[in-house]
Each structure stands twice: as structure tokens, then as C-alpha cells.
Amino acid sequence: MKKSVLFFLIITFCSATTWAQSFVVGHKQQTFVDASRSNRNITAEIYYPANTAGDNVSIASGQFPVLIFGHGFVMTWSAYAPEWNAIVPNGYIMVFPTTETGFLPSHTNFGKDMAYLVGAMKTEGTTASSTFFGAVAATSAVMGHSMGGGSAFLAVQYDSSITALATLAAANTNPSSITAAAGISIPSIVISGANDCVAPPNQHQIPMYTALASACKTFVSITGGSHCQFANSNINCSIGEATCSPQPAISSSAQQNTTITVLVPWLNHYLKNDTAAGVQFQNVITAANGITSQQNCSLLTTTIANEVTQSTITIFPNPFSSATTLQTNVTLVSATLTVYSIYGETVVRRNAINGQSVVLSRENLASGVYFVRITEGNKIIATSKLVIAN
């Protein structure tokens, strides 16, 4: 006998501004000292989840992954307010080193500064007198824009504990971040603007992506996006961009929203072990709204923590109009079946599934592409694409 879907929920996903934001943003400036480099001072601007917005406020309860973000050439941390205002409320500590802001920066030192801050923030998490005591998670990422993106590649080689790498319009550095990429095996995402004439993708980000040794890496090109529009308007960056072509074909707010829409679920997947976020990221990539991409993996099948992909699903018919049967090659015991929209929102969830097959009725779901996942506890049994016809 056919079993109908018990319930479903459709949530409209419009832009990056629709992300659920649980925290307001706290801020403090702090100077760290790297004794291994002649007591080098590394001043950083730190933005973190708080219960009350403002400077030097207490951090919210919880443990939060650390993101070290490197600025672009002759740019300052303040240009990246779009990033911290969107990412920090999702439960991240973002640290912006303010070193190497001059016209003759040392990319090596900047990369080392970023790597040092990863360890320094972990130390803060175990220091009773620190604002961040007890609030620093074990996972971390190095990130950056332009020069800071290239320097993030360099940073990875100095700290093997770094969990992930994410860059925006990364520019090749000296020493070469393209060369450094060949030694990087952690999960990585390289985001570029298709109309970047300052650090053209085919000379900078694409060679970095190609060289990466990561088992799971993604390259995202934002259609019409430019080099400078990842950040707020900045005179130094804008002067360089004004002298080359092509010019941006989308607004800065559109480019920044697309960036956050791609980046936040990717970060949540790798730094928070969030399976649903991985599905959401993959669905955003598949939908390809305003982006093109390359991958050597799929987060629909990439496992994290204790999750294990054990099986496959056979779906017939697929596409379907009224009902379809999902068949697994293992016997399910109290499993959960979840159907996601292309935007990663849960539209169907069925619990307590036993046996090797389940009939899924269309009910009121609209025609289109969906993704189905079967789990038992924290183990992923199988994932697959589901298509509902008209």
C-alpha cells in the first residue's frame, strides 16, 4: 500500500540576507606577539558572536570556529564589513590582521601572520582572562581577498591544523601561491569574479584551483563579478580596476550576496560538521543562479565526522509525476528520509523508515529538481537527485 508524505515545508530563499542570524556582532582590537619572529607584533581586528553589539562586549555562549581573513593590497580590514556582518552572526569568529598594508608588503610575513593567528586564537580559547575563553572551536579556516587570498595559500603550509581554505579573487603572490597550492590537501573553495581585470581568473584563481591537491575542491565564478566588489568601495582598489577591462556587470551588493550565499553553507559544512549545509551548498552550485563552477567532488556524497556513505538509492520512475519508489540495497532500520529543494531547504522529512523500499508521493510539491537523502542516526546511507515532472 502506498504511503503518502507526512508533511512538508517550503521556505522561500531569496538572497544572502535570508540566512538565519542568531547573534549580533561584537568587536575588539588585540595585538599578538609572535616570539618566533623577533617578537613581531600582529595587531588584529576581531569580530565575534555576541549577545550585545559593540566594542569589547562579552562573547555569546558557545564554541565558534575561527576564520582568519587577509586583506587585499593596500586595503584595510574595514573594507570587509559585508563579510563579517554576514558571516559572524552565523556563529564564527573572524580575525583580520592589519599588518602588511603598505606598498611593499611581504607576502611571506602576511601568510605567517595569518597562520600564527590560528594558533593564537586557540590559545585565547584556553586562557581564563581572555574574552574568548571557552568559546573557540577546534576548527578553523584561512581566508582572504586579492593579496590576502593568495597569502592564505601560503598560510596553510605554516599550520597543519587549519581545517579549510576559502579565497575571494585571490592574487598570485611572491612566493607563488600557485606553487603553494600543490601542497594543499584540505577542503578548499576558490571564488572569483568573471570580469576580474585586476587578477584575471585564468592567470590567478584558476591556476590556483587547478594546482590544489585537495580531495574536495570547488571553483566558483560569479557572472559579471569584478575584483574589487568583494569588498566595500575602496579607493586604492578602485583606481586599479578603473584602468582595465572588462568592467563589472553586476552591482557590488549582488556580488557580495552571491558570495555569502555560496560561502556560508560551505563553511558550515566543513567547520561545523553540518550535513544539511553541505546539501544546501551543493544545491546552490547545481542551481547555478549567477555563477558557474567546477568541482572534483560533491558535498552530497562527501562525508564528515562519523558520517558514512554506505549504499545507493534506485528511484523509479525518476522523473515522476504522482509517486515514485525508492529502493536501497541495504535494510533500513528506523531511518530518516529527507527531501531538499534546490536551495537546500527541507521540503519533506519522513522518520522511522524500515526495510529496503519506500513509496514517496508527490503531494503538493512543485515540479522541478530536488535532492533526497536517507540517514540512520549520524550515518548517511545514500543521496540522490529527484525530479518531479509537470
TORKOL-4160 file (C-alpha; in steps of 0.2 Angstrom, whole numbers, padded with zeros to 4 digits, m for minus):
390
<pt num="1" X="0000" Y="0000" Z="0000"/>
<pt num="2" X="0007" Y="0017" Z="m0004"/>
<pt num="3" X="0012" Y="0028" Z="0010"/>
<pt num="4" X="0010" Y="0047" Z="0007"/>
<pt num="5" X="0022" Y="0060" Z="0013"/>
<pt num="6" X="0018" Y="0065" Z="0031"/>
<pt num="7" X="0022" Y="0083" Z="0029"/>
<pt num="8" X="0032" Y="0096" Z="0020"/>
<pt num="9" X="0038" Y="0114" Z="0022"/>
<pt num="10" X="0043" Y="0126" Z="0009"/>
<pt num="11" X="0054" Y="0141" Z="0013"/>
<pt num="12" X="0057" Y="0154" Z="0001"/>
<pt num="13" X="0076" Y="0158" Z="m0001"/>
<pt num="14" X="0079" Y="0175" Z="m0009"/>
<pt num="15" X="0096" Y="0181" Z="m0006"/>
<pt num="16" X="0110" Y="0180" Z="0007"/>
<pt num="17" X="0100" Y="0192" Z="0018"/>
<pt num="18" X="0088" Y="0177" Z="0022"/>
<pt num="19" X="0101" Y="0167" Z="0031"/>
<pt num="20" X="0096" Y="0164" Z="0049"/>
<pt num="21" X="0107" Y="0175" Z="0060"/>
<pt num="22" X="0107" Y="0170" Z="0078"/>
<pt num="23" X="0120" Y="0183" Z="0085"/>
<pt num="24" X="0124" Y="0201" Z="0085"/>
<pt num="25" X="0142" Y="0206" Z="0081"/>
<pt num="26" X="0155" Y="0211" Z="0095"/>
<pt num="27" X="0172" Y="0219" Z="0091"/>
<pt num="28" X="0188" Y="0221" Z="0099"/>
<pt num="29" X="0206" Y="0225" Z="0093"/>
<pt num="30" X="0220" Y="0214" Z="0100"/>
<pt num="31" X="0239" Y="0214" Z="0097"/>
<pt num="32" X="0248" Y="0197" Z="0097"/>
<pt num="33" X="0266" Y="0194" Z="0098"/>
<pt num="34" X="0275" Y="0181" Z="0088"/>
<pt num="35" X="0291" Y="0177" Z="0098"/>
<pt num="36" X="0297" Y="0165" Z="0084"/>
<pt num="37" X="0299" Y="0181" Z="0073"/>
<pt num="38" X="0309" Y="0193" Z="0084"/>
<pt num="39" X="0293" Y="0197" Z="0094"/>
<pt num="40" X="0284" Y="0203" Z="0079"/>
<pt num="41" X="0268" Y="0212" Z="0084"/>
<pt num="42" X="0252" Y="0207" Z="0074"/>
<pt num="43" X="0238" Y="0218" Z="0078"/>
<pt num="44" X="0221" Y="0211" Z="0073"/>
<pt num="45" X="0203" Y="0217" Z="0072"/>
<pt num="46" X="0192" Y="0203" Z="0079"/>
<pt num="47" X="0173" Y="0202" Z="0076"/>
<pt num="48" X="0163" Y="0189" Z="0086"/>
<pt num="49" X="0146" Y="0182" Z="0090"/>
<pt num="50" X="0139" Y="0192" Z="0105"/>
<pt num="51" X="0123" Y="0195" Z="0114"/>
<pt num="52" X="0125" Y="0214" Z="0114"/>
<pt num="53" X="0133" Y="0223" Z="0099"/>
<pt num="54" X="0148" Y="0234" Z="0102"/>
<pt num="55" X="0166" Y="0235" Z="0106"/>
<pt num="56" X="0174" Y="0225" Z="0119"/>
<pt num="57" X="0157" Y="0216" Z="0124"/>
<pt num="58" X="0156" Y="0198" Z="0130"/>
<pt num="59" X="0156" Y="0184" Z="0118"/>
<pt num="60" X="0140" Y="0174" Z="0116"/>
<pt num="61" X="0139" Y="0157" Z="0124"/>
<pt num="62" X="0145" Y="0143" Z="0113"/>
<pt num="63" X="0161" Y="0137" Z="0104"/>
<pt num="64" X="0164" Y="0146" Z="0087"/>
<pt num="65" X="0176" Y="0141" Z="0073"/>
<pt num="66" X="0189" Y="0154" Z="0069"/>
<pt num="67" X="0191" Y="0162" Z="0052"/>
<pt num="68" X="0207" Y="0172" Z="0048"/>
<pt num="69" X="0204" Y="0184" Z="0034"/>
<pt num="70" X="0218" Y="0193" Z="0024"/>
<pt num="71" X="0215" Y="0210" Z="0016"/>
<pt num="72" X="0219" Y="0215" Z="m0001"/>
<pt num="73" X="0234" Y="0225" Z="m0007"/>
<pt num="74" X="0235" Y="0242" Z="0001"/>
<pt num="75" X="0217" Y="0239" Z="0008"/>
<pt num="76" X="0212" Y="0239" Z="0026"/>
<pt num="77" X="0201" Y="0227" Z="0036"/>
<pt num="78" X="0187" Y="0239" Z="0036"/>
<pt num="79" X="0183" Y="0236" Z="0018"/>
<pt num="80" X="0177" Y="0219" Z="0023"/>
<pt num="81" X="0162" Y="0224" Z="0033"/>
<pt num="82" X="0150" Y="0214" Z="0021"/>
<pt num="83" X="0159" Y="0198" Z="0025"/>
<pt num="84" X="0159" Y="0200" Z="0044"/>
<pt num="85" X="0142" Y="0207" Z="0045"/>
<pt num="86" X="0135" Y="0192" Z="0036"/>
<pt num="87" X="0146" Y="0178" Z="0042"/>
<pt num="88" X="0149" Y="0182" Z="0061"/>
<pt num="89" X="0131" Y="0181" Z="0065"/>
<pt num="90" X="0130" Y="0163" Z="0059"/>
<pt num="91" X="0142" Y="0158" Z="0073"/>
<pt num="92" X="0160" Y="0162" Z="0068"/>
<pt num="93" X="0175" Y="0172" Z="0075"/>
<pt num="94" X="0183" Y="0182" Z="0061"/>
<pt num="95" X="0200" Y="0189" Z="0064"/>
<pt num="96" X="0208" Y="0202" Z="0052"/>
<pt num="97" X="0226" Y="0205" Z="0053"/>
<pt num="98" X="0231" Y="0223" Z="0050"/>
<pt num="99" X="0249" Y="0220" Z="0045"/>
<pt num="100" X="0257" Y="0222" Z="0028"/>
<pt num="101" X="0246" Y="0237" Z="0022"/>
<pt num="102" X="0259" Y="0246" Z="0013"/>
<pt num="103" X="0265" Y="0247" Z="m0005"/>
<pt num="104" X="0279" Y="0234" Z="m0002"/>
<pt num="105" X="0271" Y="0220" Z="0008"/>
<pt num="106" X="0279" Y="0204" Z="0012"/>
<pt num="107" X="0268" Y="0190" Z="0007"/>
<pt num="108" X="0278" Y="0178" Z="0017"/>
<pt num="109" X="0276" Y="0188" Z="0033"/>
<pt num="110" X="0257" Y="0190" Z="0029"/>
<pt num="111" X="0255" Y="0172" Z="0027"/>
<pt num="112" X="0264" Y="0168" Z="0043"/>
<pt num="113" X="0254" Y="0181" Z="0052"/>
<pt num="114" X="0238" Y="0173" Z="0046"/>
<pt num="115" X="0244" Y="0156" Z="0052"/>
<pt num="116" X="0250" Y="0162" Z="0068"/>
<pt num="117" X="0233" Y="0170" Z="0072"/>
<pt num="118" X="0225" Y="0152" Z="0070"/>
<pt num="119" X="0236" Y="0146" Z="0085"/>
<pt num="120" X="0235" Y="0162" Z="0094"/>
<pt num="121" X="0216" Y="0162" Z="0094"/>
<pt num="122" X="0216" Y="0143" Z="0100"/>
<pt num="123" X="0227" Y="0149" Z="0115"/>
<pt num="124" X="0214" Y="0163" Z="0118"/>
<pt num="125" X="0201" Y="0150" Z="0120"/>
<pt num="126" X="0210" Y="0141" Z="0134"/>
<pt num="127" X="0216" Y="0157" Z="0143"/>
<pt num="128" X="0204" Y="0161" Z="0158"/>
<pt num="129" X="0207" Y="0180" Z="0156"/>
<pt num="130" X="0203" Y="0181" Z="0138"/>
<pt num="131" X="0187" Y="0187" Z="0130"/>
<pt num="132" X="0187" Y="0171" Z="0120"/>
<pt num="133" X="0190" Y="0159" Z="0135"/>
<pt num="134" X="0180" Y="0143" Z="0131"/>
<pt num="135" X="0172" Y="0150" Z="0115"/>
<pt num="136" X="0185" Y="0144" Z="0102"/>
<pt num="137" X="0181" Y="0128" Z="0092"/>
<pt num="138" X="0194" Y="0116" Z="0086"/>
<pt num="139" X="0190" Y="0120" Z="0068"/>
<pt num="140" X="0197" Y="0135" Z="0058"/>
<pt num="141" X="0199" Y="0142" Z="0040"/>
<pt num="142" X="0211" Y="0154" Z="0032"/>
<pt num="143" X="0203" Y="0166" Z="0020"/>
<pt num="144" X="0207" Y="0182" Z="0011"/>
<pt num="145" X="0204" Y="0194" Z="m0004"/>
<pt num="146" X="0216" Y="0198" Z="m0018"/>
<pt num="147" X="0233" Y="0198" Z="m0010"/>
<pt num="148" X="0226" Y="0191" Z="0006"/>
<pt num="149" X="0218" Y="0177" Z="m0004"/>
<pt num="150" X="0235" Y="0172" Z="m0011"/>
<pt num="151" X="0243" Y="0174" Z="0006"/>
<pt num="152" X="0230" Y="0162" Z="0013"/>
<pt num="153" X="0238" Y="0148" Z="0002"/>
<pt num="154" X="0254" Y="0152" Z="0009"/>
<pt num="155" X="0247" Y="0152" Z="0027"/>
<pt num="156" X="0241" Y="0134" Z="0025"/>
<pt num="157" X="0259" Y="0127" Z="0024"/>
<pt num="158" X="0263" Y="0135" Z="0041"/>
<pt num="159" X="0250" Y="0127" Z="0052"/>
<pt num="160" X="0244" Y="0109" Z="0048"/>
<pt num="161" X="0229" Y="0111" Z="0060"/>
<pt num="162" X="0220" Y="0123" Z="0048"/>
<pt num="163" X="0204" Y="0114" Z="0043"/>
<pt num="164" X="0199" Y="0123" Z="0027"/>
<pt num="165" X="0204" Y="0137" Z="0014"/>
<pt num="166" X="0192" Y="0150" Z="0006"/>
<pt num="167" X="0198" Y="0164" Z="m0005"/>
<pt num="168" X="0190" Y="0178" Z="m0015"/>
<pt num="169" X="0198" Y="0185" Z="m0031"/>
<pt num="170" X="0215" Y="0178" Z="m0024"/>
<pt num="171" X="0230" Y="0186" Z="m0032"/>
<pt num="172" X="0246" Y="0176" Z="m0035"/>
<pt num="173" X="0259" Y="0181" Z="m0023"/>
<pt num="174" X="0278" Y="0180" Z="m0021"/>
<pt num="175" X="0282" Y="0167" Z="m0016"/>
<pt num="176" X="0269" Y="0159" Z="m0028"/>
<pt num="177" X="0253" Y="0154" Z="m0021"/>
<pt num="178" X="0250" Y="0144" Z="m0036"/>
<pt num="179" X="0265" Y="0134" Z="m0032"/>
<pt num="180" X="0260" Y="0133" Z="m0013"/>
<pt num="181" X="0243" Y="0126" Z="m0019"/>
<pt num="182" X="0251" Y="0109" Z="m0025"/>
<pt num="183" X="0255" Y="0105" Z="m0007"/>
<pt num="184" X="0237" Y="0109" Z="0000"/>
<pt num="185" X="0226" Y="0094" Z="0003"/>
<pt num="186" X="0212" Y="0102" Z="0014"/>
<pt num="187" X="0195" Y="0106" Z="0008"/>
<pt num="188" X="0196" Y="0122" Z="m0002"/>
<pt num="189" X="0185" Y="0134" Z="m0011"/>
<pt num="190" X="0191" Y="0147" Z="m0024"/>
<pt num="191" X="0179" Y="0161" Z="m0028"/>
<pt num="192" X="0182" Y="0173" Z="m0042"/>
<pt num="193" X="0173" Y="0187" Z="m0052"/>
<pt num="194" X="0171" Y="0183" Z="m0070"/>
<pt num="195" X="0175" Y="0201" Z="m0075"/>
<pt num="196" X="0190" Y="0202" Z="m0064"/>
<pt num="197" X="0203" Y="0213" Z="m0074"/>
<pt num="198" X="0215" Y="0216" Z="m0059"/>
<pt num="199" X="0219" Y="0197" Z="m0055"/>
<pt num="200" X="0211" Y="0189" Z="m0071"/>
<pt num="201" X="0204" Y="0171" Z="m0066"/>
<pt num="202" X="0214" Y="0162" Z="m0080"/>
<pt num="203" X="0230" Y="0169" Z="m0073"/>
<pt num="204" X="0227" Y="0168" Z="m0055"/>
<pt num="205" X="0212" Y="0159" Z="m0047"/>
<pt num="206" X="0210" Y="0145" Z="m0060"/>
<pt num="207" X="0229" Y="0140" Z="m0059"/>
<pt num="208" X="0227" Y="0140" Z="m0040"/>
<pt num="209" X="0212" Y="0129" Z="m0041"/>
<pt num="210" X="0220" Y="0118" Z="m0054"/>
<pt num="211" X="0236" Y="0116" Z="m0043"/>
<pt num="212" X="0227" Y="0112" Z="m0027"/>
<pt num="213" X="0229" Y="0094" Z="m0021"/>
<pt num="214" X="0213" Y="0094" Z="m0011"/>
<pt num="215" X="0202" Y="0079" Z="m0012"/>
<pt num="216" X="0187" Y="0091" Z="m0012"/>
<pt num="217" X="0189" Y="0107" Z="m0020"/>
<pt num="218" X="0177" Y="0120" Z="m0028"/>
<pt num="219" X="0180" Y="0134" Z="m0040"/>
<pt num="220" X="0166" Y="0147" Z="m0042"/>
<pt num="221" X="0165" Y="0161" Z="m0054"/>
<pt num="222" X="0152" Y="0175" Z="m0051"/>
<pt num="223" X="0145" Y="0180" Z="m0068"/>
<pt num="224" X="0149" Y="0199" Z="m0071"/>
<pt num="225" X="0158" Y="0200" Z="m0054"/>
<pt num="226" X="0174" Y="0210" Z="m0053"/>
<pt num="227" X="0189" Y="0211" Z="m0042"/>
<pt num="228" X="0185" Y="0225" Z="m0030"/>
<pt num="229" X="0167" Y="0222" Z="m0027"/>
<pt num="230" X="0170" Y="0208" Z="m0015"/>
<pt num="231" X="0174" Y="0222" Z="m0003"/>
<pt num="232" X="0166" Y="0239" Z="0001"/>
<pt num="233" X="0171" Y="0253" Z="m0010"/>
<pt num="234" X="0190" Y="0256" Z="m0008"/>
<pt num="235" X="0199" Y="0270" Z="m0017"/>
<pt num="236" X="0216" Y="0260" Z="m0019"/>
<pt num="237" X="0207" Y="0245" Z="m0027"/>
<pt num="238" X="0195" Y="0255" Z="m0037"/>
<pt num="239" X="0210" Y="0265" Z="m0045"/>
<pt num="240" X="0217" Y="0249" Z="m0051"/>
<pt num="241" X="0201" Y="0242" Z="m0058"/>
<pt num="242" X="0196" Y="0258" Z="m0067"/>
<pt num="243" X="0211" Y="0257" Z="m0078"/>
<pt num="244" X="0207" Y="0239" Z="m0085"/>
<pt num="245" X="0193" Y="0230" Z="m0093"/>
<pt num="246" X="0181" Y="0221" Z="m0093"/>
<pt num="247" X="0171" Y="0232" Z="m0080"/>
<pt num="248" X="0159" Y="0224" Z="m0068"/>
<pt num="249" X="0142" Y="0219" Z="m0075"/>
<pt num="250" X="0133" Y="0217" Z="m0058"/>
<pt num="251" X="0132" Y="0228" Z="m0043"/>
<pt num="252" X="0143" Y="0226" Z="m0028"/>
<pt num="253" X="0128" Y="0221" Z="m0017"/>
<pt num="254" X="0123" Y="0207" Z="m0029"/>
<pt num="255" X="0141" Y="0201" Z="m0030"/>
<pt num="256" X="0143" Y="0201" Z="m0011"/>
<pt num="257" X="0126" Y="0192" Z="m0008"/>
<pt num="258" X="0131" Y="0179" Z="m0021"/>
<pt num="259" X="0147" Y="0176" Z="m0012"/>
<pt num="260" X="0139" Y="0174" Z="0005"/>
<pt num="261" X="0125" Y="0163" Z="m0002"/>
<pt num="262" X="0139" Y="0151" Z="m0008"/>
<pt num="263" X="0151" Y="0153" Z="0006"/>
<pt num="264" X="0141" Y="0151" Z="0022"/>
<pt num="265" X="0134" Y="0134" Z="0019"/>
<pt num="266" X="0152" Y="0128" Z="0013"/>
<pt num="267" X="0159" Y="0135" Z="0029"/>
<pt num="268" X="0145" Y="0127" Z="0039"/>
<pt num="269" X="0148" Y="0110" Z="0031"/>
<pt num="270" X="0167" Y="0109" Z="0034"/>
<pt num="271" X="0169" Y="0119" Z="0051"/>
<pt num="272" X="0153" Y="0114" Z="0059"/>
<pt num="273" X="0150" Y="0096" Z="0053"/>
<pt num="274" X="0133" Y="0102" Z="0046"/>
<pt num="275" X="0127" Y="0089" Z="0033"/>
<pt num="276" X="0112" Y="0099" Z="0028"/>
<pt num="277" X="0123" Y="0114" Z="0025"/>
<pt num="278" X="0133" Y="0103" Z="0013"/>
<pt num="279" X="0117" Y="0098" Z="0004"/>
<pt num="280" X="0112" Y="0117" Z="0003"/>
<pt num="281" X="0129" Y="0122" Z="m0004"/>
<pt num="282" X="0128" Y="0108" Z="m0017"/>
<pt num="283" X="0111" Y="0113" Z="m0022"/>
<pt num="284" X="0116" Y="0131" Z="m0024"/>
<pt num="285" X="0130" Y="0126" Z="m0035"/>
<pt num="286" X="0118" Y="0115" Z="m0045"/>
<pt num="287" X="0105" Y="0129" Z="m0047"/>
<pt num="288" X="0119" Y="0140" Z="m0055"/>
<pt num="289" X="0110" Y="0156" Z="m0052"/>
<pt num="290" X="0123" Y="0169" Z="m0057"/>
<pt num="291" X="0138" Y="0158" Z="m0056"/>
<pt num="292" X="0147" Y="0144" Z="m0065"/>
<pt num="293" X="0158" Y="0131" Z="m0056"/>
<pt num="294" X="0170" Y="0117" Z="m0056"/>
<pt num="295" X="0172" Y="0103" Z="m0043"/>
<pt num="296" X="0181" Y="0087" Z="m0041"/>
<pt num="297" X="0169" Y="0081" Z="m0028"/>
<pt num="298" X="0151" Y="0083" Z="m0022"/>
<pt num="299" X="0146" Y="0088" Z="m0004"/>
<pt num="300" X="0131" Y="0077" Z="m0007"/>
<pt num="301" X="0142" Y="0062" Z="m0005"/>
<pt num="302" X="0157" Y="0070" Z="0005"/>
<pt num="303" X="0157" Y="0063" Z="0022"/>
<pt num="304" X="0162" Y="0072" Z="0038"/>
<pt num="305" X="0164" Y="0067" Z="0056"/>
<pt num="306" X="0156" Y="0050" Z="0059"/>
<pt num="307" X="0145" Y="0050" Z="0043"/>
<pt num="308" X="0147" Y="0036" Z="0032"/>
<pt num="309" X="0140" Y="0034" Z="0014"/>
<pt num="310" X="0135" Y="0015" Z="0014"/>
<pt num="311" X="0123" Y="0012" Z="0000"/>
<pt num="312" X="0114" Y="0019" Z="m0016"/>
<pt num="313" X="0096" Y="0023" Z="m0020"/>
<pt num="314" X="0087" Y="0016" Z="m0035"/>
<pt num="315" X="0072" Y="0028" Z="m0039"/>
<pt num="316" X="0059" Y="0023" Z="m0051"/>
<pt num="317" X="0051" Y="0032" Z="m0060"/>
<pt num="318" X="0063" Y="0047" Z="m0060"/>
<pt num="319" X="0057" Y="0059" Z="m0066"/>
<pt num="320" X="0039" Y="0056" Z="m0059"/>
<pt num="321" X="0023" Y="0064" Z="m0058"/>
<pt num="322" X="0012" Y="0057" Z="m0044"/>
<pt num="323" X="0023" Y="0044" Z="m0034"/>
<pt num="324" X="0039" Y="0035" Z="m0035"/>
<pt num="325" X="0048" Y="0021" Z="m0026"/>
<pt num="326" X="0065" Y="0022" Z="m0018"/>
<pt num="327" X="0074" Y="0006" Z="m0016"/>
<pt num="328" X="0090" Y="0004" Z="m0006"/>
<pt num="329" X="0102" Y="m0011" Z="m0007"/>
<pt num="330" X="0103" Y="m0012" Z="0012"/>
<pt num="331" X="0089" Y="m0015" Z="0025"/>
<pt num="332" X="0085" Y="0002" Z="0034"/>
<pt num="333" X="0081" Y="0002" Z="0052"/>
<pt num="334" X="0072" Y="0017" Z="0059"/>
<pt num="335" X="0080" Y="0028" Z="0045"/>
<pt num="336" X="0075" Y="0046" Z="0040"/>
<pt num="337" X="0071" Y="0051" Z="0023"/>
<pt num="338" X="0074" Y="0070" Z="0019"/>
<pt num="339" X="0070" Y="0079" Z="0003"/>
<pt num="340" X="0078" Y="0096" Z="m0001"/>
<pt num="341" X="0074" Y="0109" Z="m0013"/>
<pt num="342" X="0087" Y="0116" Z="m0025"/>
<pt num="343" X="0090" Y="0129" Z="m0012"/>
<pt num="344" X="0094" Y="0117" Z="0002"/>
<pt num="345" X="0078" Y="0119" Z="0012"/>
<pt num="346" X="0069" Y="0104" Z="0019"/>
<pt num="347" X="0053" Y="0101" Z="0010"/>
<pt num="348" X="0049" Y="0083" Z="0016"/>
<pt num="349" X="0055" Y="0073" Z="0031"/>
<pt num="350" X="0049" Y="0055" Z="0035"/>
<pt num="351" X="0055" Y="0046" Z="0050"/>
<pt num="352" X="0055" Y="0028" Z="0056"/>
<pt num="353" X="0058" Y="0020" Z="0039"/>
<pt num="354" X="0061" Y="0001" Z="0040"/>
<pt num="355" X="0065" Y="m0011" Z="0026"/>
<pt num="356" X="0073" Y="m0008" Z="0009"/>
<pt num="357" X="0060" Y="0002" Z="0000"/>
<pt num="358" X="0048" Y="0017" Z="0002"/>
<pt num="359" X="0035" Y="0025" Z="m0009"/>
<pt num="360" X="0036" Y="0044" Z="m0010"/>
<pt num="361" X="0020" Y="0053" Z="m0015"/>
<pt num="362" X="0021" Y="0070" Z="m0024"/>
<pt num="363" X="0008" Y="0078" Z="m0013"/>
<pt num="364" X="0008" Y="0097" Z="m0017"/>
<pt num="365" X="0027" Y="0098" Z="m0022"/>
<pt num="366" X="0030" Y="0109" Z="m0037"/>
<pt num="367" X="0038" Y="0102" Z="m0052"/>
<pt num="368" X="0057" Y="0103" Z="m0053"/>
<pt num="369" X="0074" Y="0096" Z="m0046"/>
<pt num="370" X="0075" Y="0090" Z="m0028"/>
<pt num="371" X="0088" Y="0080" Z="m0018"/>
<pt num="372" X="0084" Y="0065" Z="m0007"/>
<pt num="373" X="0095" Y="0059" Z="0007"/>
<pt num="374" X="0092" Y="0044" Z="0018"/>
<pt num="375" X="0101" Y="0043" Z="0035"/>
<pt num="376" X="0102" Y="0032" Z="0050"/>
<pt num="377" X="0107" Y="0042" Z="0066"/>
<pt num="378" X="0123" Y="0051" Z="0061"/>
<pt num="379" X="0127" Y="0040" Z="0046"/>
<pt num="380" X="0122" Y="0044" Z="0028"/>
<pt num="381" X="0115" Y="0029" Z="0019"/>
<pt num="382" X="0113" Y="0037" Z="0002"/>
<pt num="383" X="0109" Y="0053" Z="m0008"/>
<pt num="384" X="0102" Y="0055" Z="m0025"/>
<pt num="385" X="0094" Y="0068" Z="m0036"/>
<pt num="386" X="0075" Y="0068" Z="m0038"/>
<pt num="387" X="0065" Y="0075" Z="m0052"/>
<pt num="388" X="0046" Y="0079" Z="m0052"/>
<pt num="389" X="0038" Y="0081" Z="m0069"/>
<pt num="390" X="0024" Y="0093" Z="m0073"/>
